[in-house]
Amino acid sequence: MSDRPDFAAIAAWIPEGASVLDLGCGDGSLMRYLKDARSVRGYGVEISDRDIVSCIANGVSVIQNDLDAGLADFEDGSFDFVILSQTLQAIRHTEPLIQEMLRVGREGIVSFPNFGYWKNRMQVLLGKMPVSSDLPYQWYNTPNVHLCTLNDFEEFCRSCCITVTARRVMTAGREVGLMPNLMGSTAVYRFQRGI
Amino acid sequence: MGNSVGIVRAERASFEEPLAFRSGAVLPRYDLVYETYGKLNSDRSNAILICHALSGHHHVAGVYADAPKSQGWWDNMVGPGKPIDTDRFFVIGMNNLGGCHGSTGPSSIDPETGRPYGSRFPVITVEDWVESQARLADHLGITRFAAVIGGSLGGMQALQWSLAYPDRVRHVLAIASAPRLTAQNIAFNDVARNAILTDPDFHGGDYYQHNVVPTRGLRLARMLGHITYLSDDAMADKFGRELKSGQYNYGYEVEFQIESYLRYQGDKFAGLFDANTYLLMTKALDYFDPANGGDLNSAFAKARADFLVISFTTDWRFSPQRSREIVRPLLHNGRRVSYAEIASAHGHDSFLMEHPHYFDVVRAYLDNVGREVSA
């Protein structure tokens, strides 16, 4: 199906035929996956020229846009889900974008690499910035400006009055139950505006 | 020049059924000239219509037999193996009604008077053009286009196709275009028109009878237009402050290279183009507004096509912002739409130029269209 375990996790939350906006959609493979698995309608948003061509070739409708400039082209409540998959850590204006996600969509989904994963902690303990398949960059060329742990993200949601409605934590495609902030390499959250 | 459609020939279709214009005027009969490239498939589903911009015409690609340098205006885009691939698509270029390249226009002879229409030629709108294009499609036996494609004013025609004939077009490609002009854009057109209208040789549009041409006005109009089609940076790169003779002459003759270039462009254009057609084309641009001053979201509710909208970063005459104004009502209506903003240095003219990423975007999109129509 897909080589990205978070795709299946995301698809599991999305009902058939839902409308979806995928922010930082890359080459459109998540949208493609969701179209095939869930017959979703919607768009990807991407800034990279090369990815725009790949999305179009993939048959994914894509809008070229800088996420840090907001989502002004999209109307309030126009999507069932707004997804930010493995992009959160590269966003400059994090809180405004999360708020924009919940303006445009009824629910939000984010996935990100957990900086608190024990292998990352080990590398820091050994005196190096973490480099792994989830974090494949060196400190000097990384696009990641806002890395966080599961605890950090959940605290952020609380402070922004956002309610997390579901969470999946994975390592190498396997579900992590115990000590997720230490044992999980990737997290996927489903959330909505808090009460 | 490799992978060209090769030698092409213009065709002419005559229409005897009167065409009622939006203005209320009626044209009792008219001719449309067009060219076609590639082969229409058996179920007639692979036709693409190319709509031209202000100064364009039906000669989109290829060359004429007697003129090896007569490449069509979009020859880089249209041809075998090119983004608009004539191996897969049946591509039609036509000269718009009111034009000056063979279709009936102000310089054509009015059969009623035996003289050129001149001032009697009705003011035409984008809606009227699409109506005439639909009749050409009928004439060619095409009930539904795989795509209608246009840049600038051509993009407006492509958009209008999706509104006037939602079921006759599968895909619309609107490049460097706008859903309606802004005040600034209308203002540029008005200055251009004034240059022509105030030329003493204009004679109210009936200059043909006086055996003169309002060359000065047309030349000024083109010079102004040309400035707005280029970017500040492109002009600076190409000309900077370079002087023809290397020194100031403290007079009003041509001194800077840019002045020389603009005059050359103005002269070349004024020798080839008809001033009345220029007036008509700019007016069609100004009038186009699918929402009639209202809400574009409801105007685009009728559209059934899929869309590709493309803009260029340095285009300030039809800026990316204007293209986003096309995208927004399409998103509102849940249409399938992709939008690409191409980083290009060449301003509005970018849509006519070869640019690898721009071409990749068009190619990727039309690849899928090609699969759709051959399936």
Boltz contact constraints between the chains, C-beta under 6 A:
constraints:
  - contact:
      token1: [A, 49]
      token2: [B, 357]
      max_distance: 6.0
  - contact:
      token1: [A, 52]
      token2: [B, 340]
      max_distance: 6.0
  - contact:
      token1: [A, 53]
      token2: [B, 360]
      max_distance: 6.0
  - contact:
      token1: [A, 53]
      token2: [B, 361]
      max_distance: 6.0
  - contact:
      token1: [A, 53]
      token2: [B, 364]
      max_distance: 6.0
  - contact:
      token1: [A, 56]
      token2: [B, 338]
      max_distance: 6.0
  - contact:
      token1: [A, 56]
      token2: [B, 364]
      max_distance: 6.0
  - contact:
      token1: [A, 56]
      token2: [B, 365]
      max_distance: 6.0
  - contact:
      token1: [A, 57]
      token2: [B, 364]
      max_distance: 6.0
  - contact:
      token1: [A, 59]
      token2: [B, 368]
      max_distance: 6.0
  - contact:
      token1: [A, 61]
      token2: [B, 336]
      max_distance: 6.0
  - contact:
      token1: [A, 61]
      token2: [B, 337]
      max_distance: 6.0
  - contact:
      token1: [A, 61]
      token2: [B, 338]
      max_distance: 6.0
  - contact:
      token1: [A, 62]
      token2: [B, 338]
      max_distance: 6.0
  - contact:
      token1: [A, 63]
      token2: [B, 339]
      max_distance: 6.0
  - contact:
      token1: [A, 64]
      token2: [B, 339]
      max_distance: 6.0
  - contact:
      token1: [A, 64]
      token2: [B, 340]
      max_distance: 6.0
  - contact:
      token1: [A, 64]
      token2: [B, 341]
      max_distance: 6.0
  - contact:
      token1: [A, 73]
      token2: [B, 328]
      max_distance: 6.0
